[in-house]
């Protein structure tokens, strides 16, 4: 029988000048430096910053799901 597990969700925002994928990877890399037991990410929102009619930054708002230690 598997042990009960309890997870927590925290929200982060990450940005990249390259792509949404790069913003997600950057956010995950940074979150994994301080959060242990990450089991998933959920992208809640994607936005872009525009200057002079050009996309200058890709932004993602994500939930990071991680297990609480016993």
N, CA, C, O and CB atoms as a CASP TS submission, in Angstrom:
PFRMAT TS
TARGET T0000
AUTHOR 0000-0000-0000
METHOD Language model
MODEL 1
PARENT N/A
ATOM      1  N   UNK     1       0.849  -1.179   0.000  1.00  0.00           N
ATOM      2  CA  UNK     1       0.000   0.000   0.000  1.00  0.00           C
ATOM      3  C   UNK     1       0.897   1.246   0.000  1.00  0.00           C
ATOM      4  O   UNK     1       1.828   1.341   0.799  1.00  0.00           O
ATOM      5  CB  UNK     1      -0.967  -0.004   1.232  1.00  0.00           C
ATOM      6  N   UNK     2       0.622   2.172  -0.874  1.00  0.00           N
ATOM      7  CA  UNK     2       1.425   3.395  -1.000  1.00  0.00           C
ATOM      8  C   UNK     2       1.150   4.344   0.162  1.00  0.00           C
ATOM      9  O   UNK     2       0.036   4.414   0.682  1.00  0.00           O
ATOM     10  CB  UNK     2       1.132   4.101  -2.341  1.00  0.00           C
ATOM     11  N   UNK     3       2.179   5.059   0.547  1.00  0.00           N
ATOM     12  CA  UNK     3       2.032   6.052   1.615  1.00  0.00           C
ATOM     13  C   UNK     3       1.237   7.249   1.103  1.00  0.00           C
ATOM     14  O   UNK     3       1.252   7.559  -0.088  1.00  0.00           O
ATOM     15  CB  UNK     3       3.420   6.506   2.140  1.00  0.00           C
ATOM     16  N   UNK     4       0.546   7.911   2.019  1.00  0.00           N
ATOM     17  CA  UNK     4      -0.158   9.136   1.643  1.00  0.00           C
ATOM     18  C   UNK     4       0.847  10.203   1.259  1.00  0.00           C
ATOM     19  O   UNK     4       1.919  10.303   1.856  1.00  0.00           O
ATOM     20  CB  UNK     4      -1.062   9.633   2.793  1.00  0.00           C
ATOM     21  N   UNK     5       0.501  10.991   0.269  1.00  0.00           N
ATOM     22  CA  UNK     5       1.373  12.077  -0.167  1.00  0.00           C
ATOM     23  C   UNK     5       0.593  13.375  -0.110  1.00  0.00           C
ATOM     24  O   UNK     5      -0.609  13.409  -0.378  1.00  0.00           O
ATOM     25  CB  UNK     5       1.924  11.822  -1.599  1.00  0.00           C
ATOM     26  N   UNK     6       1.291  14.440   0.241  1.00  0.00           N
ATOM     27  CA  UNK     6       0.684  15.769   0.273  1.00  0.00           C
ATOM     28  C   UNK     6       1.573  16.680  -0.562  1.00  0.00           C
ATOM     29  O   UNK     6       2.793  16.701  -0.394  1.00  0.00           O
ATOM     30  CB  UNK     6       0.521  16.311   1.755  1.00  0.00           C
ATOM     31  N   UNK     7       0.957  17.423  -1.452  1.00  0.00           N
ATOM     32  CA  UNK     7       1.706  18.320  -2.331  1.00  0.00           C
ATOM     33  C   UNK     7       1.321  19.768  -2.050  1.00  0.00           C
ATOM     34  O   UNK     7       0.273  20.063  -1.477  1.00  0.00           O
ATOM     35  CB  UNK     7       1.451  17.973  -3.816  1.00  0.00           C
ATOM     36  N   UNK     8       2.197  20.637  -2.470  1.00  0.00           N
ATOM     37  CA  UNK     8       1.955  22.070  -2.364  1.00  0.00           C
ATOM     38  C   UNK     8       2.105  22.673  -3.759  1.00  0.00           C
ATOM     39  O   UNK     8       2.825  22.141  -4.604  1.00  0.00           O
ATOM     40  CB  UNK     8       2.939  22.746  -1.340  1.00  0.00           C
ATOM     41  N   UNK     9       1.427  23.768  -3.981  1.00  0.00           N
ATOM     42  CA  UNK     9       1.511  24.470  -5.258  1.00  0.00           C
ATOM     43  C   UNK     9       1.968  25.898  -4.976  1.00  0.00           C
ATOM     44  O   UNK     9       1.429  26.570  -4.097  1.00  0.00           O
ATOM     45  CB  UNK     9       0.133  24.451  -6.019  1.00  0.00           C
ATOM     46  N   UNK    10       2.954  26.346  -5.719  1.00  0.00           N
ATOM     47  CA  UNK    10       3.393  27.735  -5.619  1.00  0.00           C
ATOM     48  C   UNK    10       3.419  28.321  -7.024  1.00  0.00           C
ATOM     49  O   UNK    10       3.678  27.607  -7.992  1.00  0.00           O
ATOM     50  CB  UNK    10       4.801  27.846  -4.931  1.00  0.00           C
ATOM     51  N   UNK    11       3.157  29.585  -7.134  1.00  0.00           N
ATOM     52  CA  UNK    11       3.069  30.224  -8.449  1.00  0.00           C
ATOM     53  C   UNK    11       4.328  31.051  -8.711  1.00  0.00           C
ATOM     54  O   UNK    11       4.816  31.763  -7.833  1.00  0.00           O
ATOM     55  CB  UNK    11       1.800  31.118  -8.544  1.00  0.00           C
ATOM     56  N   UNK    12       4.840  30.941  -9.935  1.00  0.00           N
ATOM     57  CA  UNK    12       5.990  31.735 -10.337  1.00  0.00           C
ATOM     58  C   UNK    12       5.721  32.356 -11.708  1.00  0.00           C
ATOM     59  O   UNK    12       4.855  31.900 -12.455  1.00  0.00           O
ATOM     60  CB  UNK    12       7.277  30.869 -10.365  1.00  0.00           C
ATOM     61  N   UNK    13       6.471  33.389 -12.014  1.00  0.00           N
ATOM     62  CA  UNK    13       6.435  34.020 -13.333  1.00  0.00           C
ATOM     63  C   UNK    13       7.853  34.007 -13.864  1.00  0.00           C
ATOM     64  O   UNK    13       8.796  34.379 -13.165  1.00  0.00           O
ATOM     65  CB  UNK    13       5.852  35.487 -13.273  1.00  0.00           C
ATOM     66  N   UNK    14       7.996  33.574 -15.115  1.00  0.00           N
ATOM     67  CA  UNK    14       9.315  33.522 -15.745  1.00  0.00           C
ATOM     68  C   UNK    14       9.237  34.194 -17.108  1.00  0.00           C
ATOM     69  O   UNK    14       8.175  34.252 -17.727  1.00  0.00           O
ATOM     70  CB  UNK    14       9.818  32.054 -15.879  1.00  0.00           C
ATOM     71  N   UNK    15      10.381  34.700 -17.568  1.00  0.00           N
ATOM     72  CA  UNK    15      10.401  35.415 -18.845  1.00  0.00           C
ATOM     73  C   UNK    15      11.654  35.052 -19.629  1.00  0.00           C
ATOM     74  O   UNK    15      12.677  34.661 -19.066  1.00  0.00           O
ATOM     75  CB  UNK    15      10.332  36.940 -18.620  1.00  0.00           C
ATOM     76  N   UNK    16      11.542  35.193 -20.953  1.00  0.00           N
ATOM     77  CA  UNK    16      12.666  34.938 -21.845  1.00  0.00           C
ATOM     78  C   UNK    16      12.521  35.797 -23.093  1.00  0.00           C
ATOM     79  O   UNK    16      11.403  36.036 -23.549  1.00  0.00           O
ATOM     80  CB  UNK    16      12.749  33.436 -22.218  1.00  0.00           C
ATOM     81  N   UNK    17      13.629  36.263 -23.650  1.00  0.00           N
ATOM     82  CA  UNK    17      13.546  36.997 -24.912  1.00  0.00           C
ATOM     83  C   UNK    17      13.422  36.060 -26.115  1.00  0.00           C
ATOM     84  O   UNK    17      13.176  36.519 -27.231  1.00  0.00           O
ATOM     85  CB  UNK    17      14.771  37.888 -25.078  1.00  0.00           C
ATOM     86  N   UNK    18      13.591  34.734 -25.897  1.00  0.00           N
ATOM     87  CA  UNK    18      13.616  33.767 -26.998  1.00  0.00           C
ATOM     88  C   UNK    18      12.258  33.157 -27.343  1.00  0.00           C
ATOM     89  O   UNK    18      11.804  33.231 -28.485  1.00  0.00           O
ATOM     90  CB  UNK    18      14.562  32.672 -26.664  1.00  0.00           C
ATOM     91  N   UNK    19      11.603  32.539 -26.318  1.00  0.00           N
ATOM     92  CA  UNK    19      10.373  31.788 -26.601  1.00  0.00           C
ATOM     93  C   UNK    19       9.643  31.448 -25.301  1.00  0.00           C
ATOM     94  O   UNK    19      10.183  31.595 -24.205  1.00  0.00           O
ATOM     95  CB  UNK    19      10.695  30.493 -27.388  1.00  0.00           C
ATOM     96  N   UNK    20       8.390  30.986 -25.458  1.00  0.00           N
ATOM     97  CA  UNK    20       7.647  30.499 -24.303  1.00  0.00           C
ATOM     98  C   UNK    20       8.345  29.277 -23.714  1.00  0.00           C
ATOM     99  O   UNK    20       8.464  29.159 -22.495  1.00  0.00           O
ATOM    100  CB  UNK    20       6.193  30.158 -24.693  1.00  0.00           C
ATOM    101  N   UNK    21       8.806  28.373 -24.569  1.00  0.00           N
ATOM    102  CA  UNK    21       9.506  27.168 -24.114  1.00  0.00           C
ATOM    103  C   UNK    21      10.723  27.539 -23.272  1.00  0.00           C
ATOM    104  O   UNK    21      10.962  26.935 -22.226  1.00  0.00           O
ATOM    105  CB  UNK    21       9.936  26.303 -25.318  1.00  0.00           C
ATOM    106  N   UNK    22      11.478  28.512 -23.713  1.00  0.00           N
ATOM    107  CA  UNK    22      12.655  28.941 -22.972  1.00  0.00           C
ATOM    108  C   UNK    22      12.263  29.565 -21.630  1.00  0.00           C
ATOM    109  O   UNK    22      12.953  29.372 -20.630  1.00  0.00           O
ATOM    110  CB  UNK    22      13.469  29.938 -23.803  1.00  0.00           C
ATOM    111  N   UNK    23      11.174  30.299 -21.609  1.00  0.00           N
ATOM    112  CA  UNK    23      10.689  30.883 -20.352  1.00  0.00           C
ATOM    113  C   UNK    23      10.284  29.777 -19.378  1.00  0.00           C
ATOM    114  O   UNK    23      10.568  29.869 -18.183  1.00  0.00           O
ATOM    115  CB  UNK    23       9.491  31.835 -20.616  1.00  0.00           C
ATOM    116  N   UNK    24       9.625  28.737 -19.878  1.00  0.00           N
ATOM    117  CA  UNK    24       9.236  27.606 -19.025  1.00  0.00           C
ATOM    118  C   UNK    24      10.476  26.916 -18.471  1.00  0.00           C
ATOM    119  O   UNK    24      10.552  26.635 -17.274  1.00  0.00           O
ATOM    120  CB  UNK    24       8.368  26.596 -19.815  1.00  0.00           C
ATOM    121  N   UNK    25      11.442  26.643 -19.337  1.00  0.00           N
ATOM    122  CA  UNK    25      12.675  25.983 -18.893  1.00  0.00           C
ATOM    123  C   UNK    25      13.426  26.835 -17.868  1.00  0.00           C
ATOM    124  O   UNK    25      13.945  26.307 -16.885  1.00  0.00           O
ATOM    125  CB  UNK    25      13.585  25.690 -20.098  1.00  0.00           C
ATOM    126  N   UNK    26      13.484  28.138 -18.089  1.00  0.00           N
ATOM    127  CA  UNK    26      14.152  29.040 -17.147  1.00  0.00           C
ATOM    128  C   UNK    26      13.453  29.044 -15.802  1.00  0.00           C
ATOM    129  O   UNK    26      14.101  28.998 -14.757  1.00  0.00           O
ATOM    130  CB  UNK    26      14.204  30.459 -17.709  1.00  0.00           C
ATOM    131  N   UNK    27      12.133  29.097 -15.828  1.00  0.00           N
ATOM    132  CA  UNK    27      11.360  29.078 -14.584  1.00  0.00           C
ATOM    133  C   UNK    27      11.551  27.780 -13.821  1.00  0.00           C
ATOM    134  O   UNK    27      11.717  27.788 -12.601  1.00  0.00           O
ATOM    135  CB  UNK    27       9.884  29.287 -14.876  1.00  0.00           C
ATOM    136  N   UNK    28      11.527  26.663 -14.542  1.00  0.00           N
ATOM    137  CA  UNK    28      11.715  25.360 -13.911  1.00  0.00           C
ATOM    138  C   UNK    28      13.123  25.252 -13.313  1.00  0.00           C
ATOM    139  O   UNK    28      13.290  24.792 -12.183  1.00  0.00           O
ATOM    140  CB  UNK    28      11.474  24.224 -14.933  1.00  0.00           C
ATOM    141  N   UNK    29      14.119  25.675 -14.069  1.00  0.00           N
ATOM    142  CA  UNK    29      15.506  25.610 -13.588  1.00  0.00           C
ATOM    143  C   UNK    29      15.667  26.412 -12.307  1.00  0.00           C
ATOM    144  O   UNK    29      16.294  25.951 -11.353  1.00  0.00           O
ATOM    145  CB  UNK    29      16.480  26.128 -14.662  1.00  0.00           C
ATOM    146  N   UNK    30      15.106  27.605 -12.287  1.00  0.00           N
ATOM    147  CA  UNK    30      15.218  28.455 -11.094  1.00  0.00           C
ATOM    148  C   UNK    30      14.446  27.866  -9.921  1.00  0.00           C
ATOM    149  O   UNK    30      14.951  27.853  -8.799  1.00  0.00           O
ATOM    150  CB  UNK    30      14.709  29.870 -11.394  1.00  0.00           C
ATOM    151  N   UNK    31      13.231  27.379 -10.160  1.00  0.00           N
ATOM    152  CA  UNK    31      12.428  26.803  -9.079  1.00  0.00           C
ATOM    153  C   UNK    31      13.110  25.576  -8.478  1.00  0.00           C
ATOM    154  O   UNK    31      13.050  25.363  -7.267  1.00  0.00           O
ATOM    155  CB  UNK    31      11.033  26.427  -9.594  1.00  0.00           C
ATOM    156  N   UNK    32      13.754  24.776  -9.313  1.00  0.00           N
ATOM    157  CA  UNK    32      14.381  23.548  -8.815  1.00  0.00           C
ATOM    158  C   UNK    32      15.613  23.829  -7.950  1.00  0.00           C
ATOM    159  O   UNK    32      16.122  22.920  -7.294  1.00  0.00           O
ATOM    160  CB  UNK    32      14.771  22.657  -9.985  1.00  0.00           C
ATOM    161  N   UNK    33      16.095  25.066  -7.940  1.00  0.00           N
ATOM    162  CA  UNK    33      17.214  25.419  -7.057  1.00  0.00           C
ATOM    163  C   UNK    33      16.770  25.522  -5.601  1.00  0.00           C
ATOM    164  O   UNK    33      17.566  25.293  -4.690  1.00  0.00           O
ATOM    165  CB  UNK    33      17.844  26.742  -7.501  1.00  0.00           C
ATOM    166  N   UNK    34      15.501  25.866  -5.381  1.00  0.00           N
ATOM    167  CA  UNK    34      15.034  26.055  -4.002  1.00  0.00           C
ATOM    168  C   UNK    34      13.904  25.111  -3.594  1.00  0.00           C
ATOM    169  O   UNK    34      13.645  24.948  -2.402  1.00  0.00           O
ATOM    170  CB  UNK    34      14.576  27.471  -3.821  1.00  0.00           C
ATOM    171  N   UNK    35      13.237  24.494  -4.548  1.00  0.00           N
ATOM    172  CA  UNK    35      12.139  23.580  -4.228  1.00  0.00           C
ATOM    173  C   UNK    35      12.571  22.148  -4.524  1.00  0.00           C
ATOM    174  O   UNK    35      13.076  21.850  -5.606  1.00  0.00           O
ATOM    175  CB  UNK    35      10.858  23.944  -5.031  1.00  0.00           C
ATOM    176  N   UNK    36      12.363  21.265  -3.545  1.00  0.00           N
ATOM    177  CA  UNK    36      12.682  19.856  -3.749  1.00  0.00           C
ATOM    178  C   UNK    36      11.397  19.080  -4.006  1.00  0.00           C
ATOM    179  O   UNK    36      10.325  19.475  -3.550  1.00  0.00           O
ATOM    180  CB  UNK    36      13.439  19.276  -2.527  1.00  0.00           C
ATOM    181  N   UNK    37      11.506  17.992  -4.726  1.00  0.00           N
ATOM    182  CA  UNK    37      10.357  17.113  -4.950  1.00  0.00           C
ATOM    183  C   UNK    37       9.352  17.643  -5.951  1.00  0.00           C
ATOM    184  O   UNK    37       8.163  17.349  -5.837  1.00  0.00           O
ATOM    185  CB  UNK    37       9.665  16.866  -3.668  1.00  0.00           C
ATOM    186  N   UNK    38       9.801  18.423  -6.937  1.00  0.00           N
ATOM    187  CA  UNK    38       8.876  18.937  -7.958  1.00  0.00           C
ATOM    188  C   UNK    38       8.324  17.770  -8.769  1.00  0.00           C
ATOM    189  O   UNK    38       9.076  16.943  -9.283  1.00  0.00           O
ATOM    190  CB  UNK    38       9.587  19.969  -8.895  1.00  0.00           C
ATOM    191  N   UNK    39       7.010  17.718  -8.874  1.00  0.00           N
ATOM    192  CA  UNK    39       6.364  16.640  -9.629  1.00  0.00           C
ATOM    193  C   UNK    39       5.695  17.133 -10.900  1.00  0.00           C
ATOM    194  O   UNK    39       5.315  16.326 -11.748  1.00  0.00           O
ATOM    195  CB  UNK    39       5.343  15.946  -8.764  1.00  0.00           C
ATOM    196  N   UNK    40       5.545  18.443 -11.049  1.00  0.00           N
ATOM    197  CA  UNK    40       4.920  18.954 -12.262  1.00  0.00           C
ATOM    198  C   UNK    40       4.829  20.464 -12.285  1.00  0.00           C
ATOM    199  O   UNK    40       5.030  21.148 -11.282  1.00  0.00           O
ATOM    200  CB  UNK    40       3.553  18.372 -12.415  1.00  0.00           C
ATOM    201  N   UNK    41       4.520  20.953 -13.467  1.00  0.00           N
ATOM    202  CA  UNK    41       4.299  22.380 -13.699  1.00  0.00           C
ATOM    203  C   UNK    41       3.002  22.526 -14.471  1.00  0.00           C
ATOM    204  O   UNK    41       2.651  21.665 -15.278  1.00  0.00           O
ATOM    205  CB  UNK    41       5.497  23.037 -14.472  1.00  0.00           C
ATOM    206  N   UNK    42       2.298  23.602 -14.226  1.00  0.00           N
ATOM    207  CA  UNK    42       1.103  23.898 -15.015  1.00  0.00           C
ATOM    208  C   UNK    42       1.197  25.335 -15.485  1.00  0.00           C
ATOM    209  O   UNK    42       1.232  26.264 -14.678  1.00  0.00           O
ATOM    210  CB  UNK    42      -0.207  23.661 -14.191  1.00  0.00           C
ATOM    211  N   UNK    43       1.238  25.509 -16.785  1.00  0.00           N
ATOM    212  CA  UNK    43       1.291  26.859 -17.345  1.00  0.00           C
ATOM    213  C   UNK    43      -0.123  27.430 -17.291  1.00  0.00           C
ATOM    214  O   UNK    43      -1.045  26.892 -17.905  1.00  0.00           O
ATOM    215  CB  UNK    43       1.858  26.857 -18.821  1.00  0.00           C
ATOM    216  N   UNK    44      -0.277  28.504 -16.565  1.00  0.00           N
ATOM    217  CA  UNK    44      -1.586  29.132 -16.366  1.00  0.00           C
ATOM    218  C   UNK    44      -1.834  30.201 -17.418  1.00  0.00           C
ATOM    219  O   UNK    44      -2.954  30.362 -17.901  1.00  0.00           O
ATOM    220  CB  UNK    44      -1.685  29.742 -14.959  1.00  0.00           C
ATOM    221  N   UNK    45      -0.787  30.923 -17.766  1.00  0.00           N
ATOM    222  CA  UNK    45      -0.961  32.063 -18.660  1.00  0.00           C
ATOM    223  C   UNK    45       0.308  32.295 -19.472  1.00  0.00           C
ATOM    224  O   UNK    45       1.418  32.081 -18.983  1.00  0.00           O
ATOM    225  CB  UNK    45      -1.326  33.329 -17.862  1.00  0.00           C
ATOM    226  N   UNK    46       0.137  32.723 -20.685  1.00  0.00           N
ATOM    227  CA  UNK    46       1.248  33.123 -21.543  1.00  0.00           C
ATOM    228  C   UNK    46       0.971  34.540 -22.023  1.00  0.00           C
ATOM    229  O   UNK    46      -0.141  34.865 -22.439  1.00  0.00           O
ATOM    230  CB  UNK    46       1.432  32.134 -22.754  1.00  0.00           C
ATOM    231  N   UNK    47       1.999  35.373 -21.958  1.00  0.00           N
ATOM    232  CA  UNK    47       1.883  36.759 -22.423  1.00  0.00           C
ATOM    233  C   UNK    47       3.154  37.134 -23.162  1.00  0.00           C
ATOM    234  O   UNK    47       4.184  36.475 -23.022  1.00  0.00           O
ATOM    235  CB  UNK    47       1.625  37.738 -21.235  1.00  0.00           C
ATOM    236  N   UNK    48       3.075  38.187 -23.941  1.00  0.00           N
ATOM    237  CA  UNK    48       4.275  38.733 -24.576  1.00  0.00           C
ATOM    238  C   UNK    48       4.347  40.221 -24.301  1.00  0.00           C
ATOM    239  O   UNK    48       3.331  40.899 -24.146  1.00  0.00           O
ATOM    240  CB  UNK    48       4.279  38.457 -26.105  1.00  0.00           C
ATOM    241  N   UNK    49       5.582  40.713 -24.244  1.00  0.00           N
ATOM    242  CA  UNK    49       5.810  42.153 -24.147  1.00  0.00           C
ATOM    243  C   UNK    49       6.148  42.636 -25.552  1.00  0.00           C
ATOM    244  O   UNK    49       6.880  41.975 -26.289  1.00  0.00           O
ATOM    245  CB  UNK    49       6.962  42.504 -23.113  1.00  0.00           C
ATOM    246  N   UNK    50       5.609  43.791 -25.911  1.00  0.00           N
ATOM    247  CA  UNK    50       5.812  44.335 -27.250  1.00  0.00           C
ATOM    248  C   UNK    50       6.374  45.746 -27.146  1.00  0.00           C
ATOM    249  O   UNK    50       5.882  46.574 -26.380  1.00  0.00           O
ATOM    250  CB  UNK    50       4.490  44.333 -28.055  1.00  0.00           C
ATOM    251  N   UNK    51       7.415  46.002 -27.933  1.00  0.00           N
ATOM    252  CA  UNK    51       7.976  47.345 -28.042  1.00  0.00           C
ATOM    253  C   UNK    51       8.258  47.620 -29.513  1.00  0.00           C
ATOM    254  O   UNK    51       8.824  46.781 -30.214  1.00  0.00           O
ATOM    255  CB  UNK    51       9.275  47.497 -27.178  1.00  0.00           C
ATOM    256  N   UNK    52       7.861  48.790 -29.967  1.00  0.00           N
ATOM    257  CA  UNK    52       8.079  49.179 -31.370  1.00  0.00           C
ATOM    258  C   UNK    52       7.576  48.125 -32.362  1.00  0.00           C
ATOM    259  O   UNK    52       8.260  47.792 -33.330  1.00  0.00           O
ATOM    260  CB  UNK    52       9.561  49.434 -31.612  1.00  0.00           C
ATOM    261  N   UNK    53       6.397  47.619 -32.109  1.00  0.00           N
ATOM    262  CA  UNK    53       5.751  46.621 -32.970  1.00  0.00           C
ATOM    263  C   UNK    53       6.522  45.307 -33.078  1.00  0.00           C
ATOM    264  O   UNK    53       6.383  44.588 -34.067  1.00  0.00           O
ATOM    265  CB  UNK    53       5.564  47.192 -34.344  1.00  0.00           C
ATOM    266  N   UNK    54       7.334  44.989 -32.068  1.00  0.00           N
ATOM    267  CA  UNK    54       8.065  43.722 -32.053  1.00  0.00           C
ATOM    268  C   UNK    54       7.894  43.047 -30.701  1.00  0.00           C
ATOM    269  O   UNK    54       7.864  43.708 -29.663  1.00  0.00           O
ATOM    270  CB  UNK    54       9.566  43.946 -32.362  1.00  0.00           C
ATOM    271  N   UNK    55       7.782  41.722 -30.724  1.00  0.00           N
ATOM    272  CA  UNK    55       7.745  40.959 -29.482  1.00  0.00           C
ATOM    273  C   UNK    55       9.149  41.002 -28.877  1.00  0.00           C
ATOM    274  O   UNK    55      10.127  40.621 -29.520  1.00  0.00           O
ATOM    275  CB  UNK    55       7.265  39.474 -29.726  1.00  0.00           C
ATOM    276  N   UNK    56       9.231  41.471 -27.634  1.00  0.00           N
ATOM    277  CA  UNK    56      10.534  41.599 -26.985  1.00  0.00           C
ATOM    278  C   UNK    56      10.745  40.598 -25.856  1.00  0.00           C
ATOM    279  O   UNK    56      11.880  40.336 -25.460  1.00  0.00           O
ATOM    280  CB  UNK    56      10.697  42.991 -26.451  1.00  0.00           C
ATOM    281  N   UNK    57       9.656  40.039 -25.339  1.00  0.00           N
ATOM    282  CA  UNK    57       9.795  39.102 -24.230  1.00  0.00           C
ATOM    283  C   UNK    57       8.586  38.183 -24.168  1.00  0.00           C
ATOM    284  O   UNK    57       7.449  38.604 -24.382  1.00  0.00           O
ATOM    285  CB  UNK    57       9.968  39.853 -22.899  1.00  0.00           C
ATOM    286  N   UNK    58       8.858  36.920 -23.871  1.00  0.00           N
ATOM    287  CA  UNK    58       7.814  35.908 -23.680  1.00  0.00           C
ATOM    288  C   UNK    58       7.718  35.644 -22.188  1.00  0.00           C
ATOM    289  O   UNK    58       8.727  35.403 -21.526  1.00  0.00           O
ATOM    290  CB  UNK    58       8.122  34.580 -24.482  1.00  0.00           C
ATOM    291  N   UNK    59       6.496  35.689 -21.661  1.00  0.00           N
ATOM    292  CA  UNK    59       6.297  35.512 -20.221  1.00  0.00           C
ATOM    293  C   UNK    59       5.303  34.399 -19.956  1.00  0.00           C
ATOM    294  O   UNK    59       4.301  34.258 -20.658  1.00  0.00           O
ATOM    295  CB  UNK    59       5.816  36.817 -19.573  1.00  0.00           C
ATOM    296  N   UNK    60       5.595  33.608 -18.929  1.00  0.00           N
ATOM    297  CA  UNK    60       4.674  32.551 -18.517  1.00  0.00           C
ATOM    298  C   UNK    60       4.421  32.669 -17.017  1.00  0.00           C
ATOM    299  O   UNK    60       5.318  32.980 -16.234  1.00  0.00           O
ATOM    300  CB  UNK    60       5.240  31.143 -18.876  1.00  0.00           C
ATOM    301  N   UNK    61       3.193  32.413 -16.654  1.00  0.00           N
ATOM    302  CA  UNK    61       2.826  32.307 -15.238  1.00  0.00           C
ATOM    303  C   UNK    61       2.532  30.833 -15.016  1.00  0.00           C
ATOM    304  O   UNK    61       1.692  30.251 -15.704  1.00  0.00           O
ATOM    305  CB  UNK    61       1.574  33.239 -14.850  1.00  0.00           C
ATOM    306  N   UNK    62       3.220  30.230 -14.060  1.00  0.00           N
ATOM    307  CA  UNK    62       3.127  28.788 -13.856  1.00  0.00           C
ATOM    308  C   UNK    62       2.878  28.429 -12.398  1.00  0.00           C
ATOM    309  O   UNK    62       3.273  29.150 -11.482  1.00  0.00           O
ATOM    310  CB  UNK    62       4.391  28.114 -14.339  1.00  0.00           C
ATOM    311  N   UNK    63       2.218  27.303 -12.214  1.00  0.00           N
ATOM    312  CA  UNK    63       2.140  26.679 -10.904  1.00  0.00           C
ATOM    313  C   UNK    63       3.199  25.593 -10.861  1.00  0.00           C
ATOM    314  O   UNK    63       3.321  24.792 -11.788  1.00  0.00           O
ATOM    315  CB  UNK    63       0.709  26.102 -10.617  1.00  0.00           C
ATOM    316  N   UNK    64       3.959  25.572  -9.784  1.00  0.00           N
ATOM    317  CA  UNK    64       4.948  24.522  -9.563  1.00  0.00           C
ATOM    318  C   UNK    64       4.392  23.615  -8.466  1.00  0.00           C
ATOM    319  O   UNK    64       4.090  24.074  -7.364  1.00  0.00           O
ATOM    320  CB  UNK    64       6.366  25.120  -9.168  1.00  0.00           C
ATOM    321  N   UNK    65       4.260  22.325  -8.776  1.00  0.00           N
ATOM    322  CA  UNK    65       3.709  21.365  -7.839  1.00  0.00           C
ATOM    323  C   UNK    65       4.861  20.548  -7.258  1.00  0.00           C
ATOM    324  O   UNK    65       5.677  20.000  -7.998  1.00  0.00           O
ATOM    325  CB  UNK    65       2.653  20.446  -8.527  1.00  0.00           C
ATOM    326  N   UNK    66       4.921  20.471  -5.929  1.00  0.00           N
ATOM    327  CA  UNK    66       5.994  19.701  -5.303  1.00  0.00           C
ATOM    328  C   UNK    66       5.477  19.007  -4.047  1.00  0.00           C
ATOM    329  O   UNK    66       4.562  19.491  -3.381  1.00  0.00           O
ATOM    330  CB  UNK    66       7.192  20.612  -4.960  1.00  0.00           C
ATOM    331  N   UNK    67       6.081  17.868  -3.740  1.00  0.00           N
ATOM    332  CA  UNK    67       5.675  17.089  -2.589  1.00  0.00           C
ATOM    333  C   UNK    67       6.260  17.681  -1.315  1.00  0.00           C
ATOM    334  O   UNK    67       7.413  18.111  -1.289  1.00  0.00           O
ATOM    335  CB  UNK    67       6.104  15.632  -2.749  1.00  0.00           C
ATOM    336  N   UNK    68       5.454  17.698  -0.262  1.00  0.00           N
ATOM    337  CA  UNK    68       5.931  18.129   1.048  1.00  0.00           C
ATOM    338  C   UNK    68       6.698  16.975   1.680  1.00  0.00           C
ATOM    339  O   UNK    68       6.276  15.821   1.605  1.00  0.00           O
ATOM    340  CB  UNK    68       4.748  18.587   1.962  1.00  0.00           C
ATOM    341  N   UNK    69       7.813  17.293   2.296  1.00  0.00           N
ATOM    342  CA  UNK    69       8.608  16.259   2.962  1.00  0.00           C
ATOM    343  C   UNK    69       7.961  15.876   4.268  1.00  0.00           C
ATOM    344  O   UNK    69       7.333  16.698   4.935  1.00  0.00           O
ATOM    345  CB  UNK    69      10.047  16.735   3.202  1.00  0.00           C
ATOM    346  N   UNK    70       8.124  14.607   4.627  1.00  0.00           N
ATOM    347  CA  UNK    70       7.515  14.147   5.881  1.00  0.00           C
ATOM    348  C   UNK    70       8.387  14.401   7.078  1.00  0.00           C
ATOM    349  O   UNK    70       8.006  14.068   8.201  1.00  0.00           O
ATOM    350  CB  UNK    70       7.205  12.687   5.802  1.00  0.00           C
TER
END
